[in-house]
Amino acid sequence: MFKEKFKIRLSHKSRAGLFRSPPEIDKRDGKYLVTGKKRVINFASNDYLGLGVSDELKRKVSDNFMKYGTSSSSSRLVSGNYSLINRAEKRYAVYFGYDDAVFFPSGYQANIGIISAFFRKGDTVIFDKHIHASSVKGIMLSGTGFYGYNHNSISHLTKRLEAKKDKRAAVLTESLFSMDGDFLDVSAFKKAKERYCFMSIIDEAHAFGALGEKGRGLARDAADIAVGTFGKSLGFFGAFVLLPEGMKEYLFNFSSPLIYSTTLPEAHAASAIDILDIISRSEDKRGHLRKVSRLMKEGLISEGYDVRGDAHILALLIGDEQQAVSISEELIKKGIFVLPARYPTVPAGRAILRIGMTALHTAEDVEHFINSLKQVKKSDLCG
């Protein structure tokens, strides 16, 4: 019975142009991927500084795993609370300007873990409607009262806060949005926070490492709590949450994903400390990333494309889901790997090509992308 239901649901997905079948990747080679025996330039990566293929980081991580072993073999609350992990968390808190930090196995777990722990029935959470799915899941699990506000609209946020000013509220947003690629207006957000005294949780996963002084992100002045991941600019795996004093102990007692998951190993903590040193001296990579991202955006706009994004994430509007899939497939044939983002990741009928720029890309890569896109679009119009 269930198997038939699953087939029907998949069939509906396919007819709507929303079926997902991830391409199999044979190998990663710097800025390239090998898929189906074809070498393609990767424009679908979150490795914004290119550290995920850095020889320096690979050597350090290898040495750390040889020294400390491959697993903590326990949850944090049993025998996995290693002093090295605590030292690494403190280093992250100091580097990014917070009182404390906690590491999680993934960004998804981090968002679920903090939101479901901090809020309960009777609380009020107000969130940007374009926040990550993991944050939405955390809200649903918490049982809190919740209200969305229009994407990046401080005026709409203010209306929500006015309606709830008899209650202490929390606001969830991002500093660099993962699909739209736009910045939070940190100054306006901070003013609203000062006026309404809400608690703020800001996801800086796509900003940490790549943006701000020494990669410290964009929103420290406006965030009570910030979420970061190792799996993007930091070129590793796992996540970290930056916290005010006393919150770490609270999570140890109330955050189910933290309590009931095997903690990341000591080798991860040692490597995380090494990564801080690397990103602190990666201004050349951040500068190049800004340059090639600007070249891509300006080049696409000059060709008449509808493209949004304030930094290294660019959203090229396609609209129709089937067309977005078709364009992506044709670009792969021309040596360009970029995948469509479709509903429910973005609104229905607003499919995009999400372009992830990295410090590994060159001006020649940008030119190749734009020329290939023009050829595919021209062929699509003629077809």
Buried (B, 14 or more C-beta within 10 A) or exposed (E): EEEEEEEEEEEEEEEEBBBEEEBEEEEBEEBBBEBEEEEBBBBBBBBBBBBBBBEEBEEBBEBBBEEBEEBBEEBBEEEBBBEBBBBBBBBBBEBBEBBBBBBBBBBBBBBBBBBBBBBEEEBBBBBBEBBBEBBBBBBEBBEBBBBBBBBBBBEBBBBBBEEBEEEEBBBBBBBBBBBBBBBBBBEBBBBBBEEBEBBBBBBBBBBBBBBBEBBBBBBBEBBBBBBBBBBBBBBBBBBBBBBEEEBBEEBBEBBEBBBEBBBBBBBBBBBBBBBBEBBEEBEEBBEBBBBBBBBBBEBBEEEEBEBBBBBBBBBBBBEBBBBBBBBBEBBBEBBBBBBBBBBEBBEEEBBBBBBBBBBBBBEEBBEBBBBBBBEBBEEEEEE
